[in-house]
Amino acid sequence: MKKMRLFEALGKVDENLIAEASPENKPKKNSKYIRWAKRLAVAACIGLVIIGAVDTLGRLDYTFKASCGAGLGTIVDGTYYYSEPHKGIFKYTPEAGAELLLHTYWFGEDWAVNEYGIYYRDDMSVYVCDHETGTRTKLYTSDSAENTHMRFQLWQEKNILVTNYNKNTEIVYEVLVDGINGEVLETVMEKTSYDVAKYTYYSDLHYQVGDREITLEPVNENRDVFIVLENGENILPDDFYVTKYPDLLDGILIFTKYTSIDFGTSFVAYSDGTNQVLTFPTNARFSGNDKYLYYPDVFEETIGCVNARTGESWYLKIENNGKEYNEMHNVMTDGEYLYTCGPAGGETALWKLVFNENGTPIGMSLIDNDIKSEK
């Protein structure tokens, strides 16, 4: 699952803007205006990022990867999960369509999914809804006398990492909680001031790919340049440094090189214990696995594919009725189907990947141009 820090940085989208972006107000797909509108939209997103908060500026490498706020859900065991504001959390499969799982009108939109269940926050508590039984269990409640707000994220296989904040004292700390029975396993970041914590969040510096435990360690005064440690040893090549917020996908962890020269150069750690340096054609946020990576190219109006072992890249050919669909600002895949969406989580389209005789993905065929539409 991905972290949603871009949305935290940019805040909520104004409802008037959403209305203006409705299908009734969209220009025709084939007009010259649409291509210029896309370029202006991308430029506007970059501008918003640049004039954002100081903390956001420290995260530009992550923000650019987030594809200008285009949001998708998540895929677990071949099922696509997504949320709709004031409606709830849905699951979708190409065979069965969409099904509402949880009404979220009365609580926030903070949620996550793994193989065990759906996790969500209601005020100062985190709950889980078991996939198998539908039972809802309260896992953790933040001390409201000590904290003013909280957030959570899934951690490793079946744990959650909870961040507790007190905006009055500007103190924050993080705890690791068992994602099934709610046992507090460990305080992974002690109470820390906001100013210091922005550099030391446990969730920003610790990662796991397969059985490998990997840690980032800052090497400069600004704490925005890092080395990568495994078992206490730096596993990067000599004179190689990386930025925060890597891509963590199925069996692969991708760190972007800290440089303004070698655009797209990354350090890649695989779950099988191997590492290598690859130069990718983009710094966009990827979806995929340790075989093939996928990324959106909004100017080419298609999806790019990268061999995750060699760095070789190509564009997927859009087949048959997909020619008129060009809202591809973000992508998510399970290796069989692709989900793409427009800016800020707009229309979500479903595609079927097309492979050649060698099993290499070469194309994509449109199945549904908006799975969220009421049929």
PESUL-V321947 format. One record per backbone hydrogen bond with DSSP energy under -0.5 kcal/mol. NH is the residue of the N-H (numbers start at 1). CO is the residue of the C=O. Records with the same first field share a line. If there is no record, write none. Layout:
NH->CO / CO
This chain:
8->4
9->5
10->6
11->7
17->14
18->14
19->15
20->16
21->17
22->19
25->22
26->22 / 23
31->28
34->31
35->31
36->32
37->33
38->34
39->35
40->36
41->37
42->38
43->39
44->40
45->41
46->42
47->43
48->44
49->45
50->46
51->47
52->49
57->53
58->54
59->56
60->57
62->59
63->59
64->60
65->61
66->62 / 63
67->64
68->63
69->66
70->66 / 67
71->69
74->81
76->79
79->76
80->92
81->74 / 79
82->90
84->88
87->84
88->84
89->102
90->82
91->99
92->80
93->97
97->93
99->91
101->89
102->89
104->87
107->104
111->109
112->119
114->117
118->129
119->112 / 117
120->127
121->110
122->125
125->122
126->140
127->120
128->137
129->118
130->128 / 135
131->116
134->130
137->128
139->126 / 137
140->126
142->124
144->142
146->143
147->143
148->165
149->165
151->163
153->161
155->159
159->155
160->177
161->153
162->160 / 175
163->151
164->162 / 173
165->149
166->171
170->166
171->166
172->192
173->164
174->189
175->162
176->186
177->160 / 175
178->183
179->158
182->178
185->176 / 183
186->176
188->174 / 186
189->174
192->172
194->170
197->193
198->194
199->196
200->196 / 197
201->197
204->201
205->201 / 202
206->202
207->214
209->212
212->209
214->207 / 212
215->229
216->205
217->227
219->225
220->225
223->220
226->242
227->217
229->215 / 227
230->233
233->230
235->228
240->237
242->226
243->256
247->254
248->246
249->247 / 252
250->288
251->249
252->249
253->269
254->247
255->253 / 267
257->265
258->241
259->257
263->261
265->262
266->278
267->255
268->266 / 276
269->253
270->274
271->251
273->270
276->268
278->266 / 276
280->264 / 278
285->65
287->294
289->292
290->250
293->306
294->287
295->304
297->302
301->297
302->297
304->295
305->314
306->293
307->312
308->291 / 306
310->307
311->307
314->305
316->303
317->362
319->317 / 364
322->319
323->320
325->322
326->324
328->326
329->341
330->341
332->339
334->337
335->337
338->351
339->332
340->349
341->330
342->347
345->342
346->342
349->340 / 347
350->368
351->338
352->365
353->336 / 351
354->363
356->360
359->356
362->354
363->354
364->317
365->352
366->319
367->350
368->350
371->348
373->370
375->373
